[in-house]
Amino acid sequence: LHAQEMLGIVSSSHSGIIGSLINPAVPVTSPYYLDINIFSGDAFFENNYVYLAKEEYRFKRFLSKNPQYPTHGTGNNMIAYDYYNSKDKYGYANARVLGPSAALTVGRHSFGIVTGTRTVMSTRNVPSEMAKFVFEQLDYSPQNNINYTHSRNIYNAELAWAEAGFNYSYVIKQKGTDYWAGGITAKLLKGYAGGYMYSNDVDYIYKAGDTLQVNNFDGEVGYSLPLDYQTNELMDNPRFRGKGFG
C-alpha cells in the first residue's frame, strides 16, 4: 500500500479509472488495458481557526507502540489549538471513498464503472465568538452574558451522498505520441443527508449554564437526516433521502 495525497493518485499517468475523478478522458490514456480499483479514500480539511502544533505531531510519534498525544484547552482536553482573534472564520471539508470501480480499454475506446461516497461541508463568515463557543463546547465564561449582534451573512452547508456511474473515453486523434482524447462520466447520485443554515441578522446572548437567549434571528435553516425526528433514532428506511444526476 502506498499512502499519498489524492492529487498524486488522480494525476498519475497510471491512474486509470481513478483519474476520471478529475478528467473523464484519463482512463483511455492509461497504459493498462484493464484497471481495477478495490478501495481508495481521501480526506481534506481547510480552515483559518483550528490547527495542530507540528512539534506535537511529528511523524515518528505515529510509529511508536503507545503514542501519547498532548491535550489542552479550557477543561475539554482538546488536541488542537485555535486562533482566537477578531477575524471571521471559514472552513471546508471533503471526504471521499472510491469504491469498487474498473476500466476496460479496447483499441481507441475505454469503458468504465465508478462507485463511491462523498461528504462535503462548507462554512464561512462565522464570527469569532461563535467559533470559540463551538471549539470550547460552550464552556468559555469570558464570552458569557455578552450581547452579540451580526448583520452580515453567515453560511453553512453540508451534504453526504453515494454515487454510481458509467465512464466512457475515446482517443479522437493520434499522431505518434501526441493525441486528442475526450470522455464523459454520467453518475446517479443518492443523498444520505444534508443541511444548511444562513443568517442575515442575528442578535443573541449566551448566559452561564446552558441558556441561549436569541433576541433576533433573520435567516433560514433546512435539513434532511436519516433520523426519526421524534426519538432521534437512526432510520434505514428510506436509506436515501434525495437523488440527482451528475
C-alpha positions, 0 to 999 in steps of 0.5 A, a space after each residue: 500500500 502506498 499512502 499519498 495525497 489524492 492529487 498524486 493518485 488522480 494525476 498519475 499517468 497510471 491512474 486509470 479509472 481513478 483519474 476520471 475523478 478529475 478528467 473523464 478522458 484519463 482512463 483511455 490514456 492509461 497504459 493498462 488495458 484493464 484497471 481495477 480499483 478495490 478501495 481508495 479514500 481521501 480526506 481534506 480539511 481547510 480552515 483559518 481557526 483550528 490547527 495542530 502544533 507540528 512539534 506535537 505531531 511529528 511523524 515518528 510519534 505515529 510509529 511508536 507502540 503507545 503514542 501519547 498525544 498532548 491535550 489542552 484547552 479550557 477543561 475539554 482536553 482538546 488536541 488542537 489549538 485555535 486562533 482566537 482573534 477578531 477575524 471571521 472564520 471559514 472552513 471546508 471539508 471533503 471526504 471521499 471513498 472510491 469504491 469498487 470501480 474498473 476500466 476496460 480499454 479496447 483499441 481507441 475506446 475505454 469503458 468504465 464503472 465508478 462507485 463511491 461516497 462523498 461528504 462535503 461541508 462548507 462554512 464561512 463568515 462565522 464570527 469569532 465568538 461563535 467559533 470559540 463557543 463551538 471549539 470550547 463546547 460552550 464552556 468559555 465564561 469570558 464570552 458569557 452574558 455578552 450581547 452579540 449582534 451580526 448583520 452580515 451573512 453567515 453560511 453553512 452547508 453540508 451534504 453526504 451522498 453515494 454515487 454510481 456511474 458509467 465512464 466512457 473515453 475515446 482517443 479522437 486523434 493520434 499522431 505518434 505520441 501526441 493525441 486528442 482524447 475526450 470522455 464523459 462520466 454520467 453518475 446517479 447520485 443518492 443523498 444520505 443527508 444534508 443541511 444548511 443554515 444562513 443568517 442575515 441578522 442575528 442578535 443573541 446572548 449566551 448566559 452561564 449554564 446552558 441558556 441561549 437567549 436569541 433576541 433576533 434571528 433573520 435567516 433560514 435553516 433546512 435539513 434532511 437526516 436519516 433520523 426519526 425526528 421524534 426519538 432521534 433514532 437512526 432510520 434505514 428506511 428510506 436509506 436515501 433521502 434525495 437523488 440527482 444526476 451528475 
